[in-house]
Amino acid sequence: MAEITIYSAVVCPFAHRSRLVLLEKGIDFDLVEIDLQNKPEGFSEISPYGKVPAIKHGSERVWESAIINEYLDEVFPEPSLLPKSPIGKAQARIWIDFANTRFVPAYSNVLRNPDPQKQKEAAQELYNHLQFIENEGLGKLSGEGPYWFGESISLVDLTFYPWFERWPVIKHYRGFNSLSEFPRIHQLKKALKERESVKAIANSKEFYLERYARFAPVAATAGK
Ligand SMILES: N[C@@H](CCC(=O)N[C@@H](CS)C(=O)NCC(=O)O)C(=O)O
């Protein structure tokens, strides 16, 4: 039995983040695929919110992807996925928080909000977030790139990547722009797609279009 067990669902972008961290660090882990429509009995004892991802490490449990990722980075320090300096760490946490509180909710609203007007507003918001990432994030922190903090990959890159891989969904079903309009984001996505960790668990565009097809009839196209 591996040291870490991760409870995951293949379609879940939050679980995707933590699986990438495990792979980047070369941590030995067991993966338990959870059917979210039919969760196993006792799952809430492992994951009190009833969500994936959650991990078990010996007798300890950790849940919430951003917390799991920092936990793994502390317990398995090499290779480090956070900058060393206090300001670097603060910047990483600012962008992880930005992903969780602004970027991901806007992406979800574009896809899932049943109100076409709200969907349109979310599309504008998501577009503004991309501009903010391009200029305030990558523009100020990544230098020549390709990653958020330059040459070394960090938790910030892995935190955003699952939504980049799912971009064809909002492009296809909502007519949202391609990421290639933003050169730095495009460069980041391209570099990440070349990582062994990313390649090992990548899913195709067709896979996501099929898995997210249930949202397709939700409303008219949001555009942007
Ligand atoms: N904030 C959580 C979000 C996790 C989450 O929303 N997971 C979804 C799948 S993508 C889930 O498990 N949903 C099942 C449910 O809510 O019943 C994290 O970052 O880990």
The ligand as a Tripos MOL2 file, in Angstrom:
@<TRIPOS>MOLECULE
LIG
   20    19     1     0     0
SMALL
NO_CHARGES

@<TRIPOS>ATOM
      1 N1        -13.0720   23.4740   -3.0690 N.3       1 LIG1
      2 C1        -12.9780   22.0660   -3.3590 C.3       1 LIG1
      3 C2        -13.8720   21.7500   -4.5380 C.3       1 LIG1
      4 C3        -13.9720   20.2510   -4.8100 C.3       1 LIG1
      5 C4        -15.1920   19.9150   -5.6510 C.2       1 LIG1
      6 O1        -16.0530   20.7660   -5.8990 O.2       1 LIG1
      7 N2        -15.2780   18.6560   -6.0680 N.am      1 LIG1
      8 C5        -16.4520   18.1970   -6.7870 C.3       1 LIG1
      9 C6        -16.1010   17.4710   -8.0800 C.3       1 LIG1
     10 S1        -15.2190   18.4980   -9.1780 S.3       1 LIG1
     11 C7        -17.1800   17.1810   -5.9320 C.2       1 LIG1
     12 O2        -16.5820   16.3420   -5.3040 O.2       1 LIG1
     13 N3        -18.4900   17.2280   -5.9590 N.am      1 LIG1
     14 C8        -19.3280   16.2490   -5.3140 C.3       1 LIG1
     15 C9        -20.3690   16.8580   -4.4550 C.2       1 LIG1
     16 O3        -20.3310   18.0730   -4.2020 O.co2     1 LIG1
     17 O4        -21.2550   16.1210   -4.0390 O.co2     1 LIG1
     18 C10       -11.5110   21.7090   -3.6540 C.2       1 LIG1
     19 O5        -10.7550   22.5990   -4.0710 O.co2     1 LIG1
     20 O6        -11.1050   20.5680   -3.4030 O.co2     1 LIG1
@<TRIPOS>BOND
     1     1     2 1
     2     2     3 1
     3     2    18 1
     4     3     4 1
     5     4     5 1
     6     5     6 2
     7     5     7 1
     8     7     8 1
     9     8     9 1
    10     8    11 1
    11     9    10 1
    12    11    12 2
    13    11    13 1
    14    13    14 1
    15    14    15 1
    16    15    16 2
    17    15    17 1
    18    18    19 2
    19    18    20 1
@<TRIPOS>SUBSTRUCTURE
     1 LIG1         1 GROUP 0 **** ****
